[in-house]
Amino acid sequence: MFSVVALAGVTAVLLGLVAVETGPNRSREIALVAALAAAAAGGRVLFTAIPNVQPVTIVVAVTGAALGARAGIATGAAAALVSNAFLGQGPWTPWQMLGWALVGLTAAPLSRALANRWALAAFGLVWGFLFDWLLDVWAWSSLGSSAGATSFLALAGGGFWFDVAHAAGNVVLALAAGPVLFRTLRRYDRKLHGSFVPKEQT
């Protein structure tokens, strides 16, 4: 069952990547998504010394909110894949791709709210836990027939402080770098698509 869920999730991510490739101004958008994914992946690799601090989450959230769902999905999926080329690929990779793609997807409809650094920090706080719990589902499903509700709670509880580190790191990164990244990406989006961009909040 869980392998089917992962497969469906990766399929959705790939559809998002195709949407970027076939969208308007696709060459520039692909280049921007590639640069953002590389930056997010590089940040993740650099922060490996600090347990479970994941810069990818905020970069993807801002990308989804500033540039739209398809860019957020593509950036999240690509960042997971690229960073794992350095940190190690495995059966967890599709779940990480799915998790960060969902961050970008859910940030998109909250664009106006997430222009505020405190709202972005709250979003990162929530997704710090949700992302890790999604990975807990993968780890729990790998237990096979021995998996049960009690074993899942024990697994999730055992990693609680790692979840806190992810969430806290997201809050700090959102407050420190979120507004600057928002302004930069929204200016680019305005030039790329000629779309109206609301005034950024702080």
QUIRASUL-V843599 format. One record per backbone hydrogen bond with DSSP energy under -0.5 kcal/mol. NH is the residue of the N-H (numbers start at 1). CO is the residue of the C=O. Records with the same first field share a line. If there is no record, write none. Layout:
BEGIN
NH=CO + CO
END
This chain:
BEGIN
5=1
6=2
7=3
8=4
9=5
10=6
11=7
12=8
13=9
14=10
15=11
16=12
17=13
18=14
19=15
20=16
21=17
22=18
23=19 + 20
26=23
29=25
30=26
31=27
32=28
33=29
34=30
35=31
36=32
37=33
38=34
39=35
40=36
41=37
42=38
43=39
44=40
45=41
46=42
47=43
48=45
49=46
50=47
51=49
53=50
54=52
55=53
57=54
58=54
59=55
60=56
61=57
62=58
63=59
64=60
65=61
66=62
67=63
68=63 + 64
72=68
73=69
74=70
75=71
76=72
77=73
78=74
79=75
80=76
81=77
82=78
83=79
84=80
85=81 + 82
86=82 + 83
87=83
88=84
93=90
96=92
97=93
98=94
99=95
100=96
101=97
102=98
103=99
104=100
105=101
106=102
107=103
108=104
109=105
110=107
111=108
114=110
115=111 + 112
116=113
120=116
121=117
122=118
123=119
124=120
125=121
126=122
127=123
128=124
129=125 + 126
130=126
131=127
132=128
133=129
134=130
135=131
136=132
137=133
138=134
139=135
140=136
141=137
142=138
143=140
144=141
146=143
147=144
152=148
153=149
154=150
155=151
156=152
157=153
158=154
159=155 + 156
160=157
162=159
163=159
164=160
165=161
166=162
167=163
168=164
169=165
170=166
171=167
172=168
173=169
174=170
175=171
176=172
177=173
178=173 + 174
181=177
182=178
183=179
184=180
185=181
186=182
187=183
188=184
189=185
190=186
191=187
192=188
193=189
194=190
195=189
198=196
END
